[in-house]
Amino acid sequence: MRRGLYRNTLSYFGGVVMVGSALLIAVSAVIGIFLAPQSPYLGIVTWLLLPGVLMFGLLAILYGMRRESLRRRRTGEEESAFPRLDLNDPRQRKRFTWALVGGSLLVVLVAFGAYNGFIFTESVTFCGRVCHTVMEPEYQAYLNSPHARVACVECHVGSGASWYVKSKLSGVRQVYAVTFKTYDTPIPVPVRDLRPARETCEHCHWPEKFYGAQLMQLPHFRFDQQNSAEQISLLLKTGGGSPSLGRGNAGIHWHMMIQNQVSFVAADRELQKIPYVKAQHPDGTVVEYRSTELAAPGPTAQPEHRMDCMDCHNRPSHNYQPPELSVDQALATGVISAKLPFIKKVAVEALEQDYASREEARAKLRERIAGYYQAKHPAVAQQQAGDIEKAVKAVIGIHERTVFPAMKVSWKTYPTNIGHRTWPGCFRCHDGKHKSADGKVLTRDCNACHSMPQRGPLMPLGTAPASQPLVGWHPLELKGKHAELMCNKCHTVGVRPAAECAGCHRISTKPPMMASMSCAECHEKAGEAKPVQDCHNCHSDITGLHTKKSHQEAACTACHKPHVWTVTGRDTCLACHTDKKDHNKDGGACMSCHEFKAEKKK
């Protein structure tokens, strides 16, 4: 009687591998069902590794049978390279039935494993937790984003087999980079070859259906002892709409209307420097705008790119808020008690420091906050110990979702293009310096996108700004040059805006500067360096050196440098008296030796 071809060592080994892997798949699947949260590594073993082992076992069985067939032919035990099948033979019919049933079960098992493998590779767990260190910043930001219940693949891959295959091919390169640690820290952005937003974002967000305006209420707390609460309110002109439905297309989403096409060329990989913009209007006219400040696109510039959602909403699920905004939100929601004196100032200053590791950050943040109250406000430290501990935990939480030392990622790393408060954002193009050939300028009118902001007290959610009396929206009245500055020039991420002129203009705040004077006493126009008042309007009774005939025609600022005023040393005098360069070289100021008699001013 002929023995089955499977009766050989290699096929037996393959059978053991198949049975063992099938049992492990079943056990792992059961564990995965009852395990919460889902383990990314268990998923890899269950749906990617073990199915591969099972297929290896099957191939081992088939290869063993093939080798056994060839051996029998060489020894003359068999003439045919393949087994003979005769279903009239009851024995063979029985074996065939078992083979058919077993093969069918195997196909079902393989299909089940393949399907679950596909589902697992599409899961948030697979995207965010398998490559833990590399993906931790993006995963943590995603969990705290408005899209936390939208699977990663819905934006990064979308539907359809073609983009799934492209993503997995790209994933091979990423797996190699993670395995051999060849990836950059931080990961460069924007992501290359991302699927167009019209094929992903617009499944939920359809610009043609956007219209109207949205009330925004932004809480803000001052850096004073009372953590004075304020609110910035404005109406965001969402815009969009469809002309066929009788809705206008003005507002922010003008850029994304189907009948408008906006494209641009960026000079850098991060798309922050944009020297060229092209707008095609519904009537077919094309207007090209070129920056008067940035150089024309060179050979290293990025290719021309048609604008889509991601050019403004570039961090929709992976945003890292600056400390000030995070602390403002925590104070507004009561996570941090506003009754703690100076807590806004202390918390923000603690978060703005650099820490080498998570462990160091936790220790230093606790030390800076709790230590501050123990040293400066011992009564508060004793009476409000619970609030202080709660604030410490909240600040540590803010740090751990916005700063990732291992990947060199923090709230200072990636520009956010939505808005323009702390990053250039909209002002990359709408800076008033992108002009067309006929002199048309890309608008920088605030009212084109939102109503003028209003500053006032914190109000209940949804309360319209006009319902209560409000003061000017900006603490400093913006006049002159200040009215032309882009917001992010002062509100640079990680840098607190200066409270006084000297903070930006590098004016010495130490005597003999006229510290008690206001800027307006010399500068005739607020926010303008010139024109300035004539010094003699105040300093009419001047004597001594000022009245010397040789000095009467010189401007006061020739000797008295603005904001410093007092003349020290010899350099000021030598600027004119060059022939005295070697005179009394080791001496002090000229006036320490030379006495000047008083003379009446002519």
C-alpha positions in Angstrom: 0.0 0.0 0.0 1.3 3.5 -0.9 2.3 5.7 2.0 1.2 9.4 1.9 3.7 11.9 0.7 3.3 13.9 3.9 5.1 11.1 5.8 8.5 12.8 6.0 10.3 14.8 8.6 9.9 18.2 7.0 6.2 17.9 6.4 5.7 16.7 10.0 7.6 19.7 11.2 5.4 22.0 9.0 2.3 20.3 10.5 3.5 21.0 14.1 4.2 24.6 13.2 0.7 25.0 11.6 -1.1 23.5 14.5 0.9 25.4 17.1 0.5 28.8 15.3 -3.3 28.2 14.8 -3.7 27.5 18.6 -1.6 30.5 19.5 -3.7 32.7 17.1 -6.9 31.5 18.8 -5.5 32.1 22.3 -4.1 35.5 21.4 -7.4 36.5 19.8 -9.4 35.6 22.9 -6.9 37.5 25.1 -7.2 40.5 22.8 -10.9 40.5 23.1 -10.9 40.8 26.9 -7.7 43.0 27.1 -8.3 46.7 27.6 -6.6 48.8 26.5 -5.5 46.9 23.4 -1.8 46.0 23.3 -0.1 47.0 20.0 2.4 44.2 20.4 -0.2 41.6 21.0 -2.0 42.7 17.8 1.3 42.4 15.8 1.8 38.9 17.1 -1.8 37.8 16.6 -2.6 39.2 13.2 0.8 39.7 11.5 3.4 37.4 13.0 1.5 34.2 13.7 -0.4 34.1 10.4 3.0 34.4 8.7 4.3 31.5 10.8 1.2 29.5 9.9 1.8 30.0 6.2 5.4 29.1 6.7 4.2 25.8 8.2 1.9 25.1 5.2 4.8 25.8 2.8 7.0 23.5 4.8 4.4 20.7 4.4 4.1 21.2 0.7 7.8 21.4 0.2 8.3 18.3 2.2 5.8 16.4 0.1 7.5 17.6 -3.1 10.9 16.4 -1.9 9.4 13.1 -0.9 7.9 12.7 -4.3 11.2 13.4 -6.0 13.0 11.0 -3.7 10.6 8.1 -4.5 11.0 8.7 -8.2 14.8 8.6 -7.9 14.6 5.3 -6.0 12.0 3.8 -8.3 9.3 3.6 -5.6 7.0 5.8 -7.7 6.6 6.6 -11.3 4.3 9.6 -11.1 5.4 13.0 -9.7 1.9 13.6 -8.4 -0.4 11.4 -6.3 -3.2 9.5 -8.1 -6.7 10.4 -7.2 -9.5 7.8 -7.6 -12.8 8.8 -5.9 -14.2 5.4 -6.7 -11.8 4.1 -4.0 -13.6 4.5 -0.7 -10.3 5.0 1.1 -9.2 7.8 -1.2 -12.6 9.3 -1.2 -12.5 9.6 2.6 -9.0 11.1 2.5 -10.1 13.6 -0.2 -13.1 14.6 2.0 -10.9 15.2 5.0 -8.4 17.2 2.8 -11.3 19.3 1.4 -12.7 20.0 4.9 -9.2 20.8 6.3 -8.3 23.0 3.3 -11.6 24.9 3.6 -11.0 25.5 7.3 -7.5 26.6 6.5 -8.7 29.1 3.9 -11.3 30.5 6.3 -8.6 30.8 9.0 -6.2 32.5 6.6 -8.9 34.8 5.4 -10.0 35.6 9.0 -6.4 36.3 9.9 -5.8 38.5 6.8 -8.9 40.5 7.4 -8.0 41.1 11.1 -4.4 41.9 10.0 -5.8 44.5 7.6 -8.1 45.9 10.3 -5.2 46.0 12.8 -2.9 47.9 10.4 -5.8 50.4 10.0 -6.2 51.0 13.7 -5.1 53.9 15.8 -3.3 51.5 18.1 -1.1 50.3 15.2 -0.4 53.9 14.0 0.2 55.5 17.3 1.6 52.9 19.7 3.7 50.4 17.8 6.6 52.8 17.2 6.2 54.3 20.6 9.1 56.7 20.9 8.8 58.0 17.3 5.1 58.4 17.3 4.5 59.4 20.9 4.4 63.2 20.2 1.8 62.8 17.4 -0.2 60.2 19.3 -0.5 62.2 22.5 -1.4 65.4 20.5 -4.0 63.3 18.6 -5.6 62.0 21.8 -6.1 65.6 22.9 -7.4 66.9 19.5 -10.9 67.5 18.1 -10.2 64.5 15.8 -9.5 62.0 18.6 -12.3 59.7 17.5 -11.3 59.8 13.8 -9.0 57.0 12.9 -5.5 58.0 11.6 -6.0 56.3 8.3 -9.2 58.3 7.5 -7.0 61.3 7.0 -3.6 59.9 6.2 -4.8 57.1 3.8 -8.5 57.4 3.0 -10.6 54.9 1.2 -9.6 52.7 -1.7 -7.0 50.0 -2.3 -4.5 52.2 -4.2 -3.7 54.5 -1.4 -3.7 51.6 1.1 -1.0 50.0 -1.0 0.9 53.3 -1.3 0.8 53.8 2.5 2.1 50.3 3.2 4.9 50.7 0.8 5.8 53.9 2.4 5.5 52.1 5.8 8.3 49.7 4.8 10.7 52.6 4.5 9.4 53.9 7.9 9.9 50.5 9.6 13.4 50.4 8.3 14.1 53.9 9.6 12.7 53.0 13.1 14.5 49.6 13.2 17.9 51.1 12.4 17.3 54.5 14.0 17.8 56.5 10.8 14.9 58.8 11.4 15.2 62.5 12.0 14.4 64.1 15.4 12.2 66.0 15.2 10.3 64.4 12.2 10.3 66.9 9.4 7.0 68.4 8.2 4.9 68.7 6.1 4.4 65.1 5.3 5.4 64.3 1.8 3.0 62.8 -0.8 0.0 63.1 1.6 -3.3 62.3 -0.1 -5.1 65.5 -1.3 -7.3 66.9 1.4 -10.2 67.0 -1.0 -10.2 63.2 -0.9 -10.1 62.9 2.8 -10.9 66.0 4.9 -13.8 67.0 2.6 -15.7 63.8 3.3 -16.7 65.5 6.6 -15.8 69.2 5.9 -17.3 70.4 2.7 -16.2 74.0 1.9 -19.1 74.5 -0.5 -21.5 74.1 2.4 -19.7 76.5 4.7 -21.3 79.9 5.3 -22.0 82.4 8.0 -19.8 83.2 10.9 -18.7 81.6 14.1 -18.5 83.2 17.6 -15.1 82.7 19.2 -14.5 83.4 22.9 -10.9 83.2 23.9 -10.1 83.3 27.7 -7.1 85.2 28.8 -5.6 85.8 32.2 -3.1 88.4 33.0 0.3 87.9 34.7 -0.7 89.9 37.8 -1.3 88.8 41.4 -5.0 88.4 40.8 -4.6 86.5 37.5 -7.1 89.0 36.2 -9.6 87.3 33.9 -10.4 88.6 30.5 -11.9 87.4 27.3 -11.2 88.1 23.6 -14.4 87.8 21.5 -14.7 87.9 17.8 -16.8 86.6 14.9 -14.9 84.4 12.6 -16.2 84.7 9.0 -16.2 81.1 8.0 -17.5 82.0 4.6 -17.7 79.5 1.8 -21.1 78.6 0.4 -22.4 77.8 -3.0 -23.5 80.5 -5.5 -26.0 78.1 -6.9 -27.8 78.1 -3.5 -27.7 81.9 -3.3 -25.0 81.9 -0.6 -22.0 84.2 -0.9 -18.5 82.9 -1.0 -16.6 85.5 1.0 -14.8 84.8 4.2 -11.9 82.5 5.1 -13.0 79.6 2.9 -12.9 81.8 -0.2 -9.6 80.0 -0.8 -11.2 76.6 -0.9 -14.3 77.3 -3.1 -14.4 75.0 -6.1 -14.7 78.0 -8.5 -11.6 79.7 -7.1 -8.1 78.1 -7.5 -5.2 79.4 -5.4 -1.7 78.0 -5.8 1.7 79.1 -4.4 5.4 78.5 -4.5 7.2 78.2 -1.1 10.9 78.9 -0.8 11.4 76.5 2.1 10.3 72.9 3.0 8.2 74.1 5.9 6.1 76.3 3.6 6.6 79.4 5.8 8.2 81.6 3.2 6.0 82.2 0.2 7.3 84.6 -2.4 4.7 83.8 -5.2 0.9 83.3 -5.1 -1.4 82.8 -8.0 -5.2 83.2 -7.8 -7.6 82.1 -10.6 -11.0 83.6 -10.3 -14.4 82.2 -11.4 -14.4 84.2 -14.6 -11.0 82.7 -15.6 -8.8 85.7 -14.9 -5.5 84.9 -13.2 -3.7 87.3 -10.9 -0.1 86.6 -9.8 1.3 88.2 -6.7 5.0 88.4 -5.9 6.5 89.4 -2.5 8.4 92.6 -2.4 10.6 91.4 0.4 11.3 87.7 -0.4 13.5 86.7 -3.3 11.9 85.2 -6.3 11.6 81.4 -6.2 15.0 79.8 -7.0 16.1 76.3 -8.0 15.7 75.0 -4.4 12.1 76.2 -4.1 9.2 73.8 -3.7 7.1 73.0 -6.7 4.0 75.0 -7.4 1.3 73.7 -5.1 -2.5 74.1 -5.3 -3.8 75.2 -2.0 -6.0 72.8 0.0 -7.2 72.4 3.6 -3.8 71.4 5.0 -2.1 74.6 4.0 -3.9 76.4 6.7 -5.1 73.6 8.9 -1.6 72.0 8.9 -1.9 70.7 12.5 -5.5 69.7 12.8 -4.8 66.7 15.1 -1.3 67.2 16.1 -1.1 70.7 17.6 1.1 71.6 20.6 -0.2 74.7 22.3 2.2 77.2 23.8 2.3 77.4 27.6 0.3 80.6 27.9 -2.7 79.3 25.9 -2.6 76.0 27.8 -2.6 77.7 31.2 -5.3 80.1 30.1 -7.5 77.2 29.3 -6.7 75.4 32.5 -7.6 78.5 34.5 -10.8 79.1 32.5 -12.0 75.6 33.2 -11.0 75.5 36.8 -8.3 72.8 36.4 -6.0 75.4 37.9 -7.4 77.7 40.6 -7.2 81.4 39.7 -7.3 82.1 43.4 -3.6 81.2 43.7 -1.7 84.5 43.5 0.5 84.9 40.4 -0.2 81.3 39.4 -0.5 82.3 35.7 3.0 83.9 35.8 4.6 81.1 37.8 3.0 78.3 35.7 3.9 79.8 32.4 7.5 80.6 33.4 8.0 77.1 34.7 6.7 75.6 31.4 8.9 77.8 29.3 12.0 76.3 30.7 13.9 73.5 29.0 14.2 70.1 30.7 16.4 67.2 29.6 13.9 64.4 30.5 10.4 63.8 31.7 11.7 62.9 35.1 13.6 66.1 35.4 10.6 68.1 34.2 8.3 66.6 36.8 10.7 67.3 39.6 11.6 70.9 38.5 8.0 71.9 37.7 6.9 70.8 41.2 9.9 72.6 42.7 9.3 75.8 40.8 5.5 76.0 41.6 5.3 74.5 45.1 8.6 76.0 46.1 7.5 79.5 45.0 4.5 79.5 47.3 6.5 78.1 50.2 9.1 80.8 49.8 7.0 83.8 48.7 3.5 83.0 50.1 3.9 80.6 53.1 0.3 81.3 54.3 -1.1 80.4 50.8 1.1 77.3 50.8 -0.5 76.1 54.0 -4.1 77.2 53.4 -4.3 76.2 49.7 -2.1 73.2 49.7 -4.7 71.2 47.8 -5.1 73.9 45.0 -1.3 74.0 44.7 -1.0 70.3 44.3 -3.8 70.3 41.7 -2.0 73.1 39.9 1.3 71.2 39.9 -0.4 68.1 38.4 -2.1 70.2 35.8 1.1 71.9 34.7 2.9 68.6 34.6 0.1 67.3 32.4 0.4 70.3 30.1 4.2 69.7 29.8 3.8 66.0 29.0 1.4 66.5 26.2 3.3 69.3 24.6 7.0 68.5 25.2 8.8 65.3 24.1 12.5 65.4 24.8 13.3 62.1 23.2 12.1 63.3 19.8 13.2 67.0 20.4 9.5 68.1 19.9 7.8 70.8 21.8 5.4 73.7 21.3 8.3 75.6 19.7 9.0 72.9 17.0 6.2 73.0 14.4 4.6 76.1 13.0 0.8 76.4 13.1 -0.7 78.1 10.1 -4.3 78.5 11.3 -4.6 82.1 12.5 -1.6 84.3 13.0 -1.2 85.0 16.7 2.1 83.1 17.5 3.2 82.0 14.0 3.0 83.9 10.7 0.1 81.7 9.5 -2.2 83.8 7.3 0.5 86.6 7.1 2.7 84.3 5.0 0.7 85.7 2.1 -1.5 88.4 3.6 1.3 90.6 4.8 0.6 93.6 2.6 3.7 92.9 0.7 2.5 90.5 -2.0 1.7 92.6 -5.1 0.6 92.0 -8.6 2.1 93.6 -11.7 -0.7 96.2 -11.8 -0.1 97.1 -8.1 -2.9 95.1 -6.5 -2.0 93.9 -3.0 -3.2 90.8 -1.2 -5.4 92.2 1.5 -4.3 92.3 5.1 -7.6 93.8 6.3 -8.5 92.2 9.6 -12.2 92.5 8.7 -11.8 90.2 5.7 -11.6 87.2 8.0 -13.1 88.2 11.3 -14.7 91.1 13.1 -12.3 93.3 15.1 -11.6 91.5 18.4 -13.2 92.9 21.6 -11.6 92.6 25.0 -13.8 92.3 28.1 -14.7 90.2 31.1 -15.2 86.5 30.9 -18.7 85.9 29.8 -21.0 82.8 29.6 -20.5 80.6 26.7 -22.3 81.9 23.6 -22.8 85.4 24.9 -22.5 87.8 22.0 -19.7 90.4 22.4 -22.1 93.4 22.0 -24.3 92.3 24.9 -21.9 93.8 27.5 -19.8 97.0 27.4 -16.3 96.2 26.2 -13.0 98.1 26.1 -10.4 98.3 23.3 -9.4 94.9 22.1 -5.7 95.3 22.5 -4.1 96.3 25.8 -1.7 98.6 23.9 -3.3 101.0 21.5 -1.9 100.2 18.1 -0.7 103.3 16.3 1.9 104.2 13.8 4.3 101.4 13.1 2.7 99.2 15.7 -0.5 99.1 13.6 1.5 97.6 10.7 3.3 94.9 12.6 2.2 91.3 12.1 0.8 89.8 15.4 3.5 87.1 15.6 6.3 89.7 15.7 5.3 90.5 19.3 3.5 87.2 20.2 6.3 85.0 19.0 5.8 81.5 20.3 7.7 81.0 23.5 8.4 84.7 24.0 6.2 86.9 26.2 5.3 90.2 24.6 7.1 93.2 26.2 5.0 95.3 28.6 7.0 98.4 27.9 8.7 100.0 24.9 12.1 99.2 26.3 11.3 95.5 26.1 11.4 95.5 22.3 13.5 98.6 21.5 16.4 97.6 23.7 16.2 100.8 25.6 18.2 100.8 28.9 15.9 100.9 31.9 18.7 102.0 34.2 19.5 105.6 35.1 20.4 108.0 33.6 17.7 107.1 31.1 14.6 109.3 31.4 12.8 106.4 33.1 10.1 108.6 34.6 9.1 110.1 31.2 6.6 108.8 28.8 7.5 108.1 25.2 5.1 110.8 24.1 7.2 113.5 25.8 9.8 113.2 23.1 8.1 111.3 20.3 5.4 113.5 18.7 3.4 110.5 17.2 2.6 107.4 19.2 4.3 104.4 17.7 6.6 106.5 15.5 10.3 107.1 16.0 10.1 110.4 14.2 9.3 113.3 14.3 10.6 114.1 17.8 10.3 117.2 20.0 13.0 119.8 20.0 15.1 119.2 23.1 15.2 123.0 23.7 11.5 123.0 24.3 12.3 121.6 27.7 16.0 122.2 28.1 16.0 126.0 27.5 18.3 126.9 30.3 21.5 125.2 29.2 25.0 126.3 30.2 28.6 125.3 29.9 29.7 123.1 27.1 26.3 123.3 25.4 26.9 127.1 24.8 30.4 126.8 23.3 30.4 128.4 19.9 31.8 125.3 18.2 28.9 123.2 19.6 26.0 125.5 19.1 25.2 124.2 15.6 25.5 120.5 16.5 22.4 118.5 17.2 21.8 117.4 20.8 21.8 113.8 19.7 25.3 114.1 18.3 26.6 113.8 21.8 23.6 112.6 23.8 22.6 109.3 22.4 18.9 108.7 22.5 17.6 106.9 25.7 21.1 107.0 27.2 21.7 110.8 27.2 24.6 111.1 29.7 28.0 111.4 28.0 30.6 109.0 29.4 34.1 108.2 28.4 36.0 109.8 25.5 34.4 108.1 22.4 31.6 110.6 22.0 34.0 113.5 21.9 36.5 111.8 19.6 33.8 111.2 17.0 34.4 114.9 16.1 37.7 115.7 17.7 39.7 113.1 15.9 42.9 115.1 16.3 42.8 114.4 20.0 42.8 110.7 19.7 46.2 110.3 21.3 45.7 113.1 23.9 45.5 111.8 27.4 44.8 108.3 26.1 44.6 106.7 29.5 42.4 109.4 31.0 38.7 109.4 31.7 36.0 111.6 30.2 37.1 114.9 28.7 35.0 116.8 31.1 36.9 115.3 34.0 39.8 117.6 33.1 38.3 120.4 30.9 36.2 123.0 32.6 33.8 124.9 30.5 32.7 128.4 31.5 29.1 129.3 31.2 28.1 131.3 28.1 24.8 132.7 27.1 23.2 130.8 24.2 23.3 132.8 21.0 
